[in-house]
């Protein structure tokens, strides 16, 4: 990492709500939406801020489940969906497990990495996590607007903060990724896998732990196609192709920049983004590196937590051995790409 | 030296007097009187045409109008906001602006949730990012909010939110406004604003001024300066009562706190200290060598303070 200063990650702790078939979930949310449309948005209350936000941006939300759900090919897929809790609650569950396992009571920074928005005008999720996890001396803040690569963005920031810290600042920091798609945020988008709710957390340390971070890179390219809620199929295909077209050059280049090649990588853990994305990653890897496909919810995108949940599963299934190099590829939902190269230490 | 090289502000033309907003804000006469005569609020800036994302783009345009920047000058774009529902999921708030201005490939993301102290989070992160990446020239910071649910503009009898956005170019080669240090604190006294349990919310309302005082004292102690060496403090437009109390506690004359936009615009979240600083620069209130602070407090016990030298 920066100036050769090493950065390590602990094991990941995930929080996943119960699983439901996607179709069933979709019907519930659509029913809720019908109820919501009875609300006069001119007098939108604190309980309806996301609908008011969509109204403010003049976005369609009344028929999102027909406009954006593709062709229903994922109706039978199981996806973890939080019913009564928000993303911050999933994050708290994950961080509490992390702290208990590591017997830790404080950290330098707590970064709440997310891409979806909580359905509240008053809630500050990272403050809730800090308060409920009793992280008294910790500086909390969030990272977002990096798509599903928010973990990579958080890691890049912590690398800077770590590299420029005075000695008293090298205590561990925490990153927690957390997302929940409260309506009217769409769970589906054209042919992409349906999106599930999840959280995952880890410590970021200066001392050796489960993983050494060898490199991290993030791309947040602005798309020329404009507002995704008004895309037609041609816009979606063009945007998707632009993202896919980056893979054949950007994956080998990222590795080359860090003096590695695909042949050095034991396992590639990609975002469970879409069939097209996984096929393109597989084509780039050829037979040089193994691609890890998550066994649970293999056609469900867990957004910022997706690769981390997959990685935790791969560790649990003993697919990774000491000194193995693992490449995480965080992607989407539209244009962002995050590469994180890890070496298994323990 | 790392410092502010350029700024751009966007404030909507439309302003309403608090008396005109009384019905919409659902405030009684007593609250109105208090906001006007104790808190010293008067007019509120209200955006009618643009979204919050559009306001950020306008502020960035205004910055570029005064200082031409290319992708080589901007290694990172960081944006922030107070309201967590800021831009809908899947919407890239700066995508169009980046496409139009040559920053399509510039690394861009948001850092937030220190609420109205998040502008100092950006300054803190950008400063450290520039120190860590010696080959990079500058960071573009954007902060703005629009209160899109009109009746939520007023928080008790404490403040009334206005709409505004600012852009700041933090450069490694700044000629003025050297950033000496940025401090941030997030106490999480409460995490759900006015929806918190009443006792916790009351405690927060009573105690946050002490957090502000402590923030300034920490900043000055760590930079080995006395309060009297600070020429100006450019704070958030919270309300006059708060700044009178902080000035008194720090044994500073109240006129060291410069916030002329409070009366004109209301509390424009993270834009406030930059709007007040920009006004001071237009009015040539700072002399070379002057130290000044920007100072903010946000809901939940979040505080930010940056020390600059002009």
Interface residues (C-beta under 8 A of the other chain):
Chain A: X2 X3 X43 X44 X46 X49 X50 X52 X53 X54 X55 X56 X57 X59 X112 X115 X116 X117 X118 X120 X121 X122 X123 X124 X125 X126 X127 X128 X130 X131 X138 X139 X140 X141 X142 X143 X144 X145 X146 X150 X153 X157 X159 X160 X161 X163 X164 X181 X185 X186 X189 X218 X219 X220 X221 X222 X223 X224 X226 X227 X228 X229 X333 X334 X335
Chain B: X51 X53 X79 X83 X84 X85 X86 X87 X88 X89 X90 X91 X92 X93 X94 X95 X96 X98 X99 X103 X104 X105 X107 X108 X109 X110 X111 X112 X113 X114 X115 X118 X121 X125 X128 X129 X131 X132 X133 X146 X148 X149 X151 X152 X184 X185 X186 X188 X190 X191 X192 X193 X194 X195 X196 X299 X300 X302
